[in-house]
Amino acid sequence: MSPFKFKPEVDGRGKVFVTGFQGIGGTGYWCVRYLIESLKAKRVSFVDGDVVPPITNVSSGRIVTPFELYEKGKLVFFRVESTPYGGRDVEFYRRVAEWVESSGFKEAALVGGLNINLKFDDSEGRIAYTSAFEPYGELKKLKFLEDDHLIAGPVAIMLNYFEVSGFPAYAILAYAHPDRVDPKAAAVSARILSRQYGFKVDVEPLLKGAEFIEEELKKREEKEKRAYDESFYA
């Protein structure tokens, strides 16, 4: 049995496939979700098949299935709410990449996070791309990922497939905190994509979310420090 199919089918000719996942800092997932909501992208297709996990979600008064496609102009967003059922991640994301290639897409843009502990300059992230992709526009400003830095998970699965098949694809890797959700990294990625493809998006809510998380972490650290200090007696 085929693990899945898109229902209905989507014509990708001349369009850009954009997706991200729950990796470091939740960067890719939150970037894609925020862009879908901010741009009011239209839901155009669903994934159906035995790879779809037995869960669902509700948002804004309607069902949100685990894997959905949204479209806005020349951009097609793949929203991923869960992991493939039965631990079939490699099979699933290879098939998605295969579908992207066969559906006529111009290129694929993947969004991921890069451990901020690897940061040693004032840049906001790195880029990695396949041999078939030539950076242009905003992407030319990003530095290529340094040697021996590993990319893992769905981004790696899809990049590997695209490299072997000779398909133009790239990954934006914004520096993110590995131990918590990092809205700032999602905002960085969203801003890069907006400049690359010529659309407007307000990332201020994401940045405010980052400030809120930073404040909450400071409060928690101060509270834990006080509790620690008060647990000792002279």
HELIX and SHEET records of a PDB file:
HELIX    1   1 ILE A   24  GLY A   26  5                                   3    
HELIX    2   2 THR A   27  SER A   38  1                                  12    
HELIX    3   3 ASP A   89  SER A  102  1                                  14    
HELIX    4   4 ILE A  116  LEU A  118  5                                   3    
HELIX    5   5 GLY A  137  LYS A  141  5                                   5    
HELIX    6   6 PRO A  154  SER A  165  1                                  12    
HELIX    7   7 PRO A  183  TYR A  197  1                                  15    
HELIX    8   8 GLU A  204  GLU A  230  1                                  27    
SHEET    1   A 9 LYS A   5  LYS A   7  0                                        
SHEET    2   A 9 LYS A  42  ASP A  48 -1                                        
SHEET    3   A 9 PHE A  67  LYS A  72 -1                                        
SHEET    4   A 9 LEU A  75  VAL A  80 -1                                        
SHEET    5   A 9 VAL A  16  GLY A  20  1                                        
SHEET    6   A 9 GLU A 107  ASN A 115  1                                        
SHEET    7   A 9 ALA A 169  ALA A 176  1                                        
SHEET    8   A 9 GLY A 125  TYR A 129 -1                                        
SHEET    9   A 9 LYS A 143  PHE A 144  1                                        
SHEET    1   B 2 ASN A  57  SER A  59  0                                        
SHEET    2   B 2 ARG A  62  VAL A  64 -1                                        
END                                                                             
